[in-house]
């Protein structure tokens, strides 16, 4: 995308005159400042939050990427999605892109009896606080940044010669206990950690480095797979409990507008049904060169689903957020979650974005309605895509209005 330089001169990173949700100039300058000199060095010394990325190319042999920024101190915010939500996008991007990665190739089953480097990566991830570490690289840092649909961004990489761990804060007690229990299967380990207050972001890293599960079956899990696996396992457990709760007593509508995104949540007094839908405008991340808005939707009925949704990991990231909300109020509902993504939001930054936005939306205020018609009429004022388009695609609305013509709901 080419940006008119005159807009940059007028804007100076303040007004988003280019139409993007972030300032690419500030992002680049801040990242360069943090990484200044790194591209000519073969040693990176800093405080890892801790961070690690597990690749999936070549599975069951994969690349493991321990990562650290070239700065010391409290870097925990680099692995804290709730902190990311309070950042400007350019600050989030530049801070995450400062995470320099060293790569080492191993077999996924090496997690059971790890070589020294992998062992050090595992104990780093167990820690609940930043770890002072040093990456000794085979050659100066090069390579591209990682921008992924599922995982948060990472900085450039180079083959790893040696990983030195200089300080190692102890892990949270529950993390240490679950990791040490080699008879506990991975699902039970995930749920134990979750119910003891460990966030799913940390749990997914533990799963990815092979630190959870029955000892003889532990293995490395590519980062994008581990994120979705944890979201699914936890939300499945929450759903089993939510299905036993009484129904909410009214229609509830939540709205959140944030950085060229609109999120809509409708909770209906009905047994569990769920849908997640996204409408991508031309010029947004996954519709950069299209001429029309592209809408995709996936759903499930009362008993959930067994197959992987075609819409991807955001489905489960949104699902866990809404089930956490229902679980907290001890109520059951049919759930409609819609998202519109507008031009200017053009970077894949991970499913955490959806999870944290839905969490934020559902923890905020909502409007009450006595019938679906009024709820949809209210929602119309916040959507750019015609409500008739949304309704015509909606599985949950079709189930809620089976005794009526859907046309009745568009009047």
N, C-alpha and C positions, 0 to 999 in steps of 0.2 A: 504494500500500500504506500503510495507516494503522498506526502503531506506538503501542502503549499508552505514554503518557508516564511511567508509573510504572516501566516497564522501563528507560527511558533513565536515570532518576534512580538506580536501583539499579546499572545497568551502568557508566555513565560511559565507554563506549567500550572496556571491558576484557574483557567476557565474552560478547559477541554474544548477549545474551538475546533479542533480537528475532528471531533465526534467520537474519539476513543474514551474508554472508561479510565484510562491511566495516561500518564505522560511518558511516551517512549524515550524522550530526550533525558528526562530526569532519571528514569530507570537505568538507562545506559551509563550516564555519568556517575550515579551512585554505585553501581556495580563495579565500574572501572576503578573508582576510588578505593573501594574495599579490597579489590583484587589487584591493586597496583603492585607491580613487580612479581606477582605470583606466576605469570606466564613464563618467566625466565628462571624460575626456581624449581628444584626437584625435592624440596622439603617444605611441607606446610605444617606450621605449628599453631595450634589454637585450642579453643574449648568447644568440643563437639556437644550438641544439645542433650543427648547424643542422636546422631542421624545415621541412617543406612538405607541404601536402595538395593533391592535384589532384582536383577534383570530376569527376563523370561526367554530371550533368544537362545536357542540351542538346548533348551530343557531336554533331558535332566542334568546337563552340565550348564551352569549359569554363572554370570558375573556377580560378585558381591562387591558393593561400593560403600565402604565406610566413608563418612564425609565430615569435614570440619571447616569452619570459616577461619581465615587467617587472623583471628582476633581472640583475645582472652577475656574472661569474665563471665557474667551471667548471660548465656546465650539461649536460655530455656525457651524464650519466646519464638525461636526459630522452629520449634516443634510443638507449638501450642495453637491449634486452630481457633480457639476462642480469642486469643490475643490477635490473631490475623484479622479477625472481623473488624477490629477497631483501627486497623491500619489503612492508609491510602494504598491503592493497588500498586503504585510505583514503589512505595516503601516495602510492601510485602514481597514484590518480585525481586527487588534489588537485594533484600536481606536473604531470601532463599537462594538466589543465584550466587551468593557468596559462599555457599557450601561446596567446597572443592572435594572431589571424589577420587579415591584411589581404587583401582579395580584389581580383583584377583578371581581367577576362574576355578570353580570347585564343582564337585558332584553334589546334588541335593541331599543325598544320604550321608554326606560327610558331617551333617549336623549332629549325628549320633556319637561320633568319635572325632571331633573337629581337630584339624591341624591348628598350629599355634595362632595364625592370623585370624582364622574363623572363630576360634575360642575367644580371642580378645574382642572381636566384634560382638559376640554374644554377651559377654560380661558387660561391655559398654552399654548395650541396649537394655540390660536388666536394670541399670542404674536409673534412679529417678531424678538425677541432677546432672549438669554439664560435666564432661570428662575432659581433662587436659590431655591432649594426645598429639601425636606427630605422625604425619604421613611421609614416609621416605619413598619417593617415586623413582621409577626406572628412567624417566625422562621428564623434561618440563611439561607442565600442564598444557593440554590442548584439548580439542574435541568440543562438541556442541553442548549447549545447555540441554537439560531435560525438561520438556514441557509435555505433560501427559494428561490424558483425559481423566485418569483415576488418581494418580499420585500428585502431591504438590511438587513444584519445580525444584530442580537441583542444578548446581553449577557444573563447570567443566570437569573433565576427568583425565587421568593418566594411569598407566599400569603401576600397580603397587609393588614395591620391593619389600617394604617392612612397615608394620604398624607398631608404634610405640605408645603405650598407655602410661602416662606419667602420674595421674591421680585417678582414683576410682572410688567415688562416693558409693556408700552401700545402697542396695536396692530397697524399695519399700518392702516391709516385712511380708506382706501377702504375695508380692511378686516372687520373692526368694522362696517362699514356701511352695507355691504352685510350680515354679521351675524345678524344684528339688524333688517333687512328687512324680516319679517316673511311671507310676501306675495309673495316673489320672489321664484320661483321654483328652484330646484337644478341645472338644466341645465343652466338657466339664471344666477344663482349665479356663477357657474364655469366659464362661458364665460366672465362675467363681471370682475372677478378677473384676468383671463388670459389676457384680453385686457388692464388691468391696470398694467401689468408687474409682477404679482405674478406667480412664477414658478409652474409648474404642480406638483412638489414634495410637495410643501407646500399646494396647493389646495387639493391634495388627502388626506392629514392628516386632513384638515378641514372637508372634506366630511366624513372621517372615524369616527370622533368623533361626528357626528350628528350636526355640527355647521352650515350647509347650508340647504336651502330648505324652503318650506312652513312650518310654525311652527307646525301645527297639524300633519304633515307627516314626520317630522324629525326622523331619526333613526340612530343607529350606523351601520356602514358598515365595514365588515372585511377588513383589510388592503390590502390584495391581490386583492379584488374586487374593492376597491376604486381607486387603482392605474390604473387598466385597464379601469375603468369607465371614469376617467378624461382624459386619453389618447384618448379614443374613442370619447367622447363628443367634445373635442377641435378639434380633427382631422376631425370629421364630419363637424364642422362649417367651418374650413379652406377649406375643399374640396368643399363645396358649393360655396365659393368665387373663388377658383382656377379654377373650371370648366368654369368660365366666362372669363378667361384670354387667350390671344393668345398663340399658341404653341411655344416652343423653336425652334430655327432655325437649330440646328444640334444635333448630338448624343454627349452626354457628358459622360465621364467615370471618376469615382472617385475611388480611391484605398486607403485603410488604413490598415496597418499592426500594430497590437498592442497586446502585451502580449499573444502570442500563438493564436491570432485570425487574420483572414484576412476578411476585409469587402470590398465588391465590390458594387458600385452603377452605374447603366446605366440609363440615362435619354434619352428618344427617342422622336422625334418630332411627337407626336400623342396625341389624346385625352386621358384622364386619364384612365390608367390601372395600376394595382399594384400587385406585388408579393414579398413575403418575404420567403427566403429559408435558411435552416441551414444544414450544413454537419458536423456531429459529428464523429471525428476519435476515434478508440478504445483507451481507456485510458483517454478520456475527460469526462466531467461531466455526461452526460446522455448516455454515451456508454462505461462505465467503463470496462465491461467484454465481450463486443462484439468482434468478429473477423474481422468485415468489417466496413467500413465507412457507417454511416446511414444518408441518406439525406431525409429531409422532407420539404414540400413546401405548402404554401397556398396563395390564390390570390383573387382578386376582379376585376370586370369590371367597366364600366363608372359610374354606379349608386351605387357603393359600395356593401356592403353585409349586410344582416339582422341577420345571424346566427353567433355564436361564432366560430372563426377559430380554427381548431384542433391543430394548432402549438402553441397556447397559447398567453400569454400577450405580448411577444416580438413583435408579429405582429403589435399591436397598438403602442407600444413604438417606433418602427422603422417608422411606418406610420406618426405619429405626427411630427417626425423629418424631414422627406422628404417634408411633406406638409408645414411646417414652411419655408423650404428653397425655395420651389416654390412660396409661398406667398410673400416672401421677394423680389423676382425678378419679381413678377407679370407675371409669365409664367405658362403654363400647359404642362404636359408631361406624357408619359407612363413610369413607373418606375420599374426597376429590382433591387432588393436588395438581395445580396447573402452573406452568412457568412460561413466561414470554421473555425472550432474549433479543435485545435490539442491536442495531448497528453500533459499533464502537466497543462492544464486549467481544473481543476477538482473540482471546488467549485461553488455551486449555490449562486450567490450574488445579484440577483434581476434584473428586467428588466431595471432599470436605466442604467445598463452597455451598453445595446443596444442603448437606446435613446441617451445617451451622446456620444457614439462612432459614431453614424450616424450623429448627429449634428456636431461633430468635422470634420468628413469626408467631409460633404457637405459644410462646411464653408472654406474648403481648396482648393487647385488647382485641376484642372481637365484637361483632354485631349479632344480635339474636333475631331470629325470624320464626314464624309459626308454620310457614310452608315453603317448599322448594322454589315456587314461582317467584316469591318476593326475594329470596336469597339470590337467585340468578339475576333478577332485575337489578339488585344492588351491585352485584359483581360487574355487570355490564359497564358501569362507569369507570372501571379501573383497567379494563382490557382494551387493547388496540385491535385485536382480531375480533371479528363479529361473534357475538355470543352464539349465534346459530351454528357457526363452524365448530365451536367447542362442543356444543350440545350434541351435534350430529355424530361426533367421534366418541362421545363419553359412554363408557361401559356402565359406570355406576348410575348415571342418570337414567340410562335405559332400564336398569334393574329396578330403580326406585319408581319408575313411571310405567311399569309393564301393563297396568290396567288403563292407561290413558295413551292417547296419541302424543308423541313427542312434540308435535306441532303445537299442542296446547301450551307447552312451556316456552314457546318462542313469542307468544303474543304480547 
